[in-house]
Amino acid sequence: MTDYDVLVIGGGPAGLSAALNLGRSLMRVLVIDADRPRNAATLNSHGFLTRDGIPPHELRRLAREELTAYPNVEVRSRVMVAGLARHGDAFVAGIGRREATSTVTARTVLLATGLRETLPDVPNLRGFYGMSLFSCAACDAWDLRDRPLALIGESDDLADRARLIARWSPQLTVFTNGADVVSTAEEAELAASGITVARHPIVELVGERGRLEAIVLADGSRVQVDGGFVRPEWDSNLAFLDGISPAVDGAGHLVTDRSGRTDVPGLYAAGDAAAPGPQQLIVAAGAGARVAAVIVHDAIGVATAH
């Protein structure tokens, strides 16, 4: 007999949505949440039906409050899983604030751990991140539409992101911060659409109270902008999977089937941690609900409806 039917690791929209639906299916559920969300710097989140513009922390608070109606669902915040291992047909997790101080067992585990974010090495970038610089065009570009915008990044997909953001504003400057990530052919294509590429390193972001106003480059030039976007690097923090090696793709995201099953029996994944990676809150919540239904069906040997 295990302590829980399902251990949900991660208390973001995917994990909390899964916990709600698992709880309503009479599963004994434990949610472990380190309380370090990727969107912690974001003041308002968008695109979540009936909650457009809500602060992310408020959305999480409301979700946890709803879970209190289910005595079979337990949420432990500001703790983390220090280790997860298989023991027969069950999983054993060591949990604590920094290192394992207790253990719990579960028949099934859902990884909803999200991603860690690394921003480009630009002076004072975090002073604007989440207020006038964002990472998600689908989430925040509407509020910046038709303004002169910046796109800051050092990744090979920067030109593609520029094409996307240009849908909301034709006044776009791409800043590579000295990285050779936009080819001359891509630069010419972007220029044909009115998009400028600035290749010099960034030496200063100018603005007040989180409102970006200009970007100063190493050659002394100064580009006026009114907010924009940044392309972070993301990675999954899966070091706690002691000897469990689920398949990951080239970007480090967990590979699952369309129902959220990894290639490790009893181990599922949903949200940003699963391929294709970063996604809107409502998409992550939907994925959590979907995987919850699959877990219930798998537990009783009933085929999942398509």
N, C-alpha and C positions, 0 to 999 in steps of 0.2 A: 504494500500500500504506500503510495507516494504522498508527500505533503500536499501537492497540487496536481490538478490535471494539466494545467498549462502555466508555464513561466513565460511572461512577456518581458523582454529586456528592452527597455526604452519607453518613455512616457510622453512621446510626441503624438501628433494626430493619428499616425498609423497604429501605434501601440495602444492608445486609449480607445480608439474606435474598435480595435479588435477585442479589448477587454470588455467593453460594453456588450458587444454581440456574443462573446463567449459567456459572460455572466448571465445573459438572458437565455442562454442555452443550458443553464444549470451546471456549467463547468466551474470547478474550483480554480480560481485564477489569482496569481500573484504578479503584480507589475513592479518592476524594479526600475527606478528612474534616477539617473545621476543629476538631473536638473541642470544640464548644461546644453540647452538647445542651440542649434546652429543659428536660428533667427533671433537670438537674444537681443541683438542690437537694433532690431527692427521695431519701429514705433507702432506701425499699423500693418496688418496683413490684409490681402485682398483676394477676391475670387472665391471666397467661401460663402456659398449661398446662405442667406439670412444673417451672415456675420461679416459682410464686406466692410473693411476698415477697422475691424476689431484688433486691439493689441494682441500679439501672439500669446503673451503670458495670461491674458484674460481668457482667451479661448481654452487654454490648458486648465485654468482654474475652474471654468464652467464644466469642462469635461470631467475633471476629478470630482467635482461636487455631484454630478449626476451619478457617478459610480458608487457613491455612498449609499444609494438606494438598494444596492445589491450586496447582501451579507456574504456572498460567496466570492466576492472580488475584493482583494486587498491591494493597496498601493503603498509602496514604501519609497519616499522621496529622499533625495540627497544621499543615496547609497548607490553602490555600483556592484556589478558582478566581477569579482576578482579572478574567477576561474570557473570553467564549465567543462565537465567531463561526462563520458558515458559510463554507466554502471549497470550492466545487464541491459534490460529493456527501458531503463529510465535514465534521466540526466541528473547529475549532482552539481549544484552551483554553490560556490563560496561567495558570500556577499558581505559587504562592510562599507565603511566610508572611504577608506583608502586601501585596506587589505582585508582579506577574508577573516571575519570574526565569527561567522556562523555558516551553516550549510542548510540548503533546502533541496528537496527532490521533486521532480516533475516528470510526468509521462511524456510531455511534449514541450518544446521550446519555440517561441516566436522571436526572432531577431528583428527588432524595430529600432536599432541603435542610431540610425541616422548617419551623418557624416561629420568629420572634422573639417574645418575650413581654414585654409591658409591664404591670406591676402597678398598681393604683390608688395614688394618692399618699397613702399612709397612713403615719404615723410608725412606724418599726421593723417594718414588715410583713415584710420579708425575714428578720428574726430568728426568725420563726415558720413561714415558708413551707417546705413540704416536711417539716415535723416535726409540726405540729398544725393548720396551714392548708394546704389542698390545692385544686387546680383541677378535678380529675376525680372526680365523684361515683361513677361506675361503678368506678373504681379504688380509692377510699379510704373511701367512706361506710360500708362494712361494719364497719370498725374503729372508727368513731365512732357506731355505731348507738345509739339511745335516750339519747343525751347531749344537754344543752342546747348548740346549735350556732349559729354565726354564718355568714351569707352576706354577703360584702363585695363590692360592685361598683358600677360606674357606667354599665352598658350597658343598652340597652332590653330585653334579654331576661331581666332579673333576676327578674321574677315567674315566668317559666317555669322558670328554674333552681331557684327556691324550691320550686315544686310538685314537682320531681323529688327534691330533697334531702329533702323532708318524708316521702318513702317510708321513709327510714331513721330519722328522728327527728321526732316531733311538736313537739319543743321547739326551734323555729327562730326566730331574729330576723334580719331582712334589714336590712343597713346600707347606705344609698345614699351615705354620705359627702357629703351635701349636694347630690347630683345629682338632678335632677328626672326620674327614669327609671322610676318606678312610679306609674301613674295612680291616681286615687282609686277608680276601679272595680276595678282590680287589687288595691289595698290592702284593699278591702272583701271581695273574694273570698278573699284570703289570710287575713284575719282570721277568716272563717267556718271556716277549717281550723285555726285556732289559731296562725297565723303572724303575728308582729308585724313592722311596718315602722318602723325608726328612721331619720328623715330628716336629723338633724343631722350636721355634719361630725365625723369621728373625730379626737380629739386625742391619744389614747394607747391602745396595746395593752399590757395588763398580763399578766405571766407570767414564768416563769423557765426557762432552759435549753430554750427552744423550745416550751414548753408554754403555750398561751394560756389565760388564766384569766378575763379580763374585758376589756371595751371601754369606754373613757371617751369621752363625747361632749361637744361644745362647750357644751351647756346644763348641764353638770355631772353629768348622769346617768351611772350606771355599770351595765353589763349583764354579769351573770355568764355565762360560756360555758365550754365544755370542748372547744375546738377548733372547726373549721368549714371553710368553703370561701371561695375568692376567685375572682372572675371577671376574668381578665386580658383585655387586648386583644392580638390576634395580628396579625402582618403577615409577609408573605413577603419575603425578601431576594433579589430577583431583578435587582438593579442590574447584575450581571455579564453579563447577557445582551445583549451588544453588538449592537444592531440587530435582535436576534431578539425578536419580540413575540408570544409565545404568548397565547392568550385566557385571561383571568382572569374570575372572577365578581365580584359586587359587594363581596365581602369580601377580594378580592385573591388567592384561591386559584386554582391552575391548573385550567383546565377540560380534562377528558379524556373520551374515550369510556369505555365500561365495561371496556375492556381496557388503559387507561392511556395511550393515544395522545393527545398534544396535537394542535393543528391545524397544527403545524410538522412536516413529514416528518422522521422519524428522531429526534424529540424526544419522550420519554416522561416521565411523572411518577407518583410513588407516595408514600404516607405523608401526613404532615400538610400538606405543601405543596400537595397536590391537593385539590380539592373532595371532600367537604364540610369539610375542615379537621382540627382536632385529633381524635385518635382513640387508642384503647388500643394498647399496644405490639403485642399479638398481631394486631390488625387491620392495623396498619402492616406487620408482617412478612408477613402473608398477601398484602397488596397487592403487596409487593415480589416475592414468589414468582410471583404471577399475571402481573405485568408482565414478569418474566424469561422466562416461557414464551412470551408474546406476541412479545417481541423476537426470540427464536429462530425462531419460526414466520414472522415477517415477513422475517427475514434470508434464509430459503430459499424464500419464496413459498408457504408452506403455510398453509391457512386455520386459524385458531385454533378449537379445539373449544369448544363452549358447554356 
